[in-house]
Amino acid sequence: MAVELRHLRYLLAVAEHANFTRAAEELHVSQPTLSQQIKQLERAVGAQLLDRTGRAVRLTDAGATYVHHARRALRDLAAAERAVHDVRDLSRGHLRLAVTPSFSAYLVGPLTAALHSRHPGITLTVEEMPQERIEPALLADAIDLGIAFGGAQATGVGADPLYAETLSLVVGAAHPDARRPESAAPLTTADLAERQLALLTGDFTTRGHVDAYLERHRVSPRIAVEANSIQALAEIVRHAPLATVLPDAVADGHPDLVRVAVAPPLPPRTVVVLGRTGAYRSAAARAFLRIAQDLVRERGYATAWWEEGGP
């Protein structure tokens, strides 16, 4: 008997749930049918793939090896199907994009508008996730592209530089620092130690970037508020006498927020578009990358340092 795709999908479902009943419910088949199909697969490959003796169903050593290759085969098949259906005139298509939360605040909206304006037939799925989840999602073929910050990428993940994101100390229009004359000297890091701050929570990449800057300049921050949303921080400093750190693009988009010069300034970060190296890149993905590059040039975002030949 030849192995068929349904056998692979059935085995992966049982492996994921460690239970025939729950796997059968997910697959919308009866449990006896599922058991029979798994037995057919085991006969076809000539090895026992599941250990059914315990309370939970577990993979045997042979089963774990087979599941590893089955997942890869199904992922490659899905990519092949997308490649076959890829329409190069961009009259239709689908792009799966992941972004870190920072970019939801100011970049996703304009990018989506530009993509829809140029190629209204392309549907876009956007998922916000922490940076550490984007690369595994790419490698698992769960997404097509990711927008994140540059650095050491995992094996199999490549990065196209997009722009250098600049960050500033930001206050509300009623904050005393907002009324400093333009000719005034920038705040020092010692001045920062006297300000009450509202910052992102520690699970944000931006917070780690800010903490590293403060630690490097031996500043013990007075943190009054922590929030897990850039939009929330913007609202907090608009109404409270606190300062925060935001991307310049976010601050510039709010008339009630004021950037305050600090010396030395916070270092910029390179924003990149991540993709799986060696994988087929659809016409929709290529079009999105071009649109993103055009958009950041039109908005005057700083060029990423490695596009300039290094720091």
Secondary structure by P-SEA (a helix, b strand, c coil): ccccaaaaaaaaaaaaaccaaaaaaaacccaaaaaaaaaaaaaaaccccccccccbbbbcaaaaaaaaaaaaaaaaaaaaaaaaacccccccbbbbbbbccccccccaaaaaaaaaaacccbbbbbbbbcccaaaaaaaaccccccccccccccccbbbbbcbbbbbbbcccccccccccccccccccaaaaaabbbbbcccccaaaaaaaaaaaaaccccccccccccaaaaaaaaacccbbbbccaaaaaacccbbbbbcccccbbbbbbbbbbccccccaaaaaaaaaaaaaaaaacccccccccccc
